[in-house]
Amino acid sequence: MHAISVESLSALYAKYASDLGAVKDAQRKLLQDRGKTMKAQLDDYEAEITYLLLRDCRPEVVVEIGTFYGWSTMWILSALRDNGNGRLHSYDIVDRVVTNVPEELSEGRWTFTKGDVRESLAGMPAATTDYLFIDADHGARFARWYIENLFPAVPAGTPTSVHDVFHGRRPKPLSEGSVIVKWLADNGIEFFTPSPAKAPEVREQLAAVKQELGLGEPVRASGDNPMIFFTLP
């Protein structure tokens, strides 16, 4: 995957505007219908960027670590459905996601494993992973685990995203974010974030693109987009 930038994402927003609009409408309705039984973790920009990158790289195998209520799971599955290809393998210690994901999205393209992912590594399709999505335990210890154990098992060049990094201009001390940002810096790996706390100009530029394409109506109201996107070396 090429380096992510406002320019490259703007092109993807334009290319997939119609499909993305349909997914946003579906997610908005689902969120309204489910009420308190659905807690949406990803903000709109993070969810949309994830969808667009998946459409662009067309992965055969996606690994999602951390599902919670299934909001990110449904965005990922929507991209795989619209691609007409690919399978998602999700892992979490809780299984709320199972009752939340619609069957028309999950059937034939989703496998969920309940339990500590650190005990599931042997059964994970790490060696064939084409996209890695991480939104689970946000402590430093867990970050060190996946850096030392999961990253080496995943092919070089795999697009990867990690949630809850930039709630502020810098990651919180002793957090997952502080560990992963240091690792990226130590390895000379650039990352992209739509976080208004870290990169407010990115948020503003993408907002203008969305407005021009008729995609400005929010799915959920939130101004916090702390996810980072990068490519494994």
N, C-alpha and C positions, 0 to 999 in steps of 0.2 A: 504494500500500500504506500502511496506517495505521502509526503509530509502533509499534515493537516494544517490548513490556513483558512482565514476568512474567505479568501478567493476561491479555494477549492470547495469549501462548503457552500458558498453562494452558488456555484455551478451545480452542485448536487441538489440544493433546494429547488433550483429552476428545473432540473431534469426530472425530478420525482415529485413535483409540486402537486399534481393531481392525486397520486397515490397517497402522499403524505397527508393531504387534506382529508382524504377518506378515513385514514387511520386516526387522525386527530378527532374527527367527528365520532367515530366508534368509541374511542377511549373516553371522550367527554361524556357521552351517553352512559357508558358503563360506570363511570365514576359517580354520575348523578343517580343512577338506578341503585347502585350498591350502598350508597351512603356511608355509614360508619363501618360497614363490614369490609371496606376497601380503603387502605391507607396508601396513598401514592407517594413513593419515596423520590423517584426521579423528577426533577423539574422539567418543564417543557423543552428547554434547549438541550439538556442532556439526553432526554428521550428521543428528540428529533434527530440529533446528531448521531446517536447510536443507530437509529433506524436507517439513516442515510448512508452511514459507513457500511452497514450490513448489506444494503442494496448494492453498493458500489463494489465491495470485495467479494460478494456472493460466496460465503463460506459453506463448506460441506458440513463442518462440525463446529458448533459454538459451545463453549463451557461457561456457565453462569454460576458464580459462587455467591450465594446470598439471594434469596427470593423474597423473603418476608411475606407480604400479601399478594405478590405476583405482578405488580405494576410493570417492573422492568421485563419480567418474563413475557408479558403480553406484547410489549413493544418489540421484543426480539422475535417472538413467534410471528408477529404480523409481517416483519421484514422477510422472514424465511418463506412465509406463505406467498407473499408478493413476488419473491424471487422464483417460486415454483421449485425450490430445492433447499436442502440443508436440514440438519437435525440439531436440536438443543438438548444439552445435558445440564440439568440444574441440581444444585446441592444446597441444603440448608438443614439446620437442626430443628426447625419447626416446619409443619406441613400445611399451613393455612393456604398456601398457593394452590394446593390440589383442588380445593373446592371453588376457587376463584377463577381459574383459567377456563374459558369456554372450550367445550369439546371440539368445536369446529376449528379452533386454533391449535389445540394440542394433538389431535388424532394424527398419528403417523409421523409426527415430527418432534416429539418431546419425551424425554425420560427424566423423571425426578427421583433423586436419592435422598432420603432423610438420614441425618446423622452428621457427625463432625467430619468435615471434608478432609481433615488431616488424617483420618482413618480410612478414607475412601480413595486415596491417591492411586493405589495399585489398580483399582478398577476403572479409573477415569481414562477417557481417550485422549490423554495429554499429548501423546506423540503425533496425533492427527488433528489436533486443535487448530482451527483457522481463525478463531476470534475468541479472546478471553475477556470476560466481564467479571469484575470483582466488587462486591458490595456486601460485606459481611462484618465480621469482628473488626472494629476500627482501632484496636490496640497495637502497640509497637511489636509485641511478641508475635502476633498473627502475621503482620507484614514481613517480619524476618523469616517466618516459616515459609511463606509462599515465594519470597525472593530466593531462599536457599534450596527449596525442594520442588516447587511447582515450575518456576520460570525455566530452570535448566531442562525440564522434561518437555517443555513446549517448543515447537520449531522456531528457529530464528526468523524474524520478520513477521511474527504474529501480531496483528493489531490488538491492543490491550487497553482497557479502561479501568480506572479505580475511582470509586465514589468517596465523598466526604473528605476531600483533601483541603480545599481552599474555602473554608467558611470565613476566613479572614485573609489579610494580605499574605500572611505566612501560616503554614500548618501549625496546629496546636503542638506544644512540646510533648514529647513522649507519646506521640500518637502514631497511628498507621501512616498518616500523611507525612509526618516529619521523616519517617524511615524511608518511604518510597521516594520522596523528593530528593533526599540525600543520595540514595542509590542511583537515581537517574543522573544527578549531577556528577557523581563519581565516575559514571560510565559514559559521560558525554552524550546522553540521550535527551533530545528535546521533547517537550510535551506541549499539548494544546489544552486550554481550559476556557470555558465560557463564563467562569466565575466573575461576577461583577465586583467582588472584593479584590480579586487578583488582576483581572484584565477587563475593566469596565468598557474600554473602547471596543473590545470584541463583542460584548453584549449589545452595544449600541449599533454597531455595523450590521450584525445579524438581524437585529430587530427591524432595521430599515429594509433589508432584503425580504424578510418575511412579510412586512407590510405591503411592499410592492407586488408580491406574488399572491396577495390575498390570504396569507396564512397567519395574520396577526392576532386573530382571536385566540386567547389562551385556553388551554385545556384545564389547567389548574392555576390558581393565583399564588405565585411564589417568586421571590427575587433572589433566591439563593441557588447557585448552580456550581457546586464545588468539585465536580468530577474532572479528572484529567484523562487525556487520551494520548497514547504513545505507541511506538512499535518496539517489540522486544528485539534486542541485538542478537 
